[in-house]
């Protein structure tokens, strides 16, 4: 059996010094609705350490009857805005203010602040939305050589498998990713790791000729898959904000029960960029 020693040799992620943390959860549907509670719990935990923490939920959609079984909503919430519903639910439960934005996400909504660690969490299901999330990195470029203050965590899944990808840079140049004795400070964006994330699927095209039955087949997902993605994303957020993160991509398959990760080594980053 071949053993993977990448974790042993992996570097820690170096973060910009910060006194404030902002969590932006974009897409409050399948994964976002389950992840919301974990983000709020983490925000409360970080707040107890003296950090100033802000949580923002973004989604232009409302709860529909078809959402109730797979997403974290109940029948009484049908017709209500998803972002506002979850923000109200968890702000009351945990006693913190949560901002709800009930319109389509625009990358210009997110602005890097002084000594602020800004984490944008994408829980969207189409290429156009992922492109908007990726553009946050472009709109908030930082000086070469300094640790980035904005991180993009992308959560995605199919019927019974999924992945969580973390990144901070849109560069394809290996020279922009340096590993020092203390660790590394940049990771290729999720859309650099997997460019196909920006390619629309057949059902996303406006001129598709798919029937309602075919559309339903494309969108069929297991009842547990979004919770699994949310759990994996939570691990990333905890390790990222506590300075313990040594990986940047995790893939899992619910049918086989398998999971694998890519770790922060020069070899793994350079291999990714050379593909």
Order of alpha helices (4+ residues) and beta strands (2+ residues): alpha-beta-alpha-beta-alpha-beta-beta-alpha-beta-beta-beta-beta-alpha-alpha-alpha-beta-beta-alpha
